[in-house]
Every structure is written in C-alpha cells, then in structure tokens.
C-alpha cells in the first residue's frame, strides 16, 4: 500500500480516511505492477510496435478516379466562382 499522506499537499480533492486507504492500496498495486515489469529481462529484445505480422493494414493513399471541378460542382445547389456557395455563419 502507498502512503498518500506525503502527497496531500498536491491533491486537488479531499478524501475520507477509508477512501484514502483504498486509493493507497490501488495505487500501490499499479506501482507494484510496474516494478514487476522492470524486473523482466529485455536485453537483446527488439522493440515491438505490433504483435501482428502486417506492417500496415491501411491501403496506400492513391487516388484512382479524378473528378473535375465542373463535375463536382454540377450537384451543388449554388456555386460561385468555382466554389460551393453556402449560407454564412456567425
């Protein structure tokens, strides 16, 4: 369990004693978990970005069909000088 008493000056909230104890136990479990991870031998292990064999599941960003400006604006209810015309907003 972590004693949160030294950190009370930095706390932005006030907790009753039983909740402080619970918070201390939970934070202690988190800290213990990280301490256990620090003991794992990782010398010579390459960093892993993903457990999947794929390098990228996303397609390449390549345009396969180009639409001209006139074709695009042909469906616009209003246009002005080659742009969509929309109501003004404040």
N, C-alpha and C positions, 0 to 999 in steps of 0.2 A: 504494500500500500504506500502511496506517495503522501507525504505530509504537505498539504497545501497551505499551511499556516505561513511559511515564509513568503508566499506569493499573494497574500491577501491584499497588499497594497496595490497590486496591479490588476486585481479583479474588478470588473465593471458591474458586478452584481453581488448581492448578499445572499448567502445560502444558510438555511438552518443547519445545525450540527449534524443531523443524520444524513442530510443530502451532501454535506461536505465529505463525510466519511465514504459515502457511496461513490462520489466523484473521485475521491482519492484512490479507491480500490480500482475503479475503471481505468483511470489514467495510469495507475501502476501496471495494470495488465497490458496496456498499449506499450509502455516503456519496456516492460519485460519481453514482449514480443519482438521489439526492435533489437534488444540486447541479444536475444537468441539468434536473430538473423545475422548480427555482427560476428557471431562465432562460426558461421558457416565458411568453410574454406573455399575461396573463389579464385585462388591463384591459377593463372593459365586458362581461365574460362573466358571465352569471347562474350562480349555484351550481347544480349538478346533483345531485339526490338519486338519480335512477334514469335509466337510458338508455331505459326503456320509456315509452310514451305513457300507460299506465294510471296513474291516481292511486292506486288501491288494488285489489289483486286479491282482497282478502278481502270476504266478504259483510258486510252490516250485522248487528250483533248484535241481532236481533229475534226474540223468541220467537213461534213460530207455533202452538204447541199447549201448553196448560197442563194439567198433571196435578194432580189434587187430592192432598192428603196421604194420604187414605184409599186412593186408587187406588195410590199409590206404595208404601205400607206393606202393601198386600194381598199382595205377593210376598215380604215379609220373613219368614224363618223364625221370628224372635222380634222383638217390639217392646214398648216400654214408654213409656207416656205420650206417644204420638205420635212416638217416635223409634225408629230401629233399635237393637236390643239386640245387642251383640257381646261376645265374651269379653274380659275385662280383660287388659291387657298391663302389663308391668313396665318 
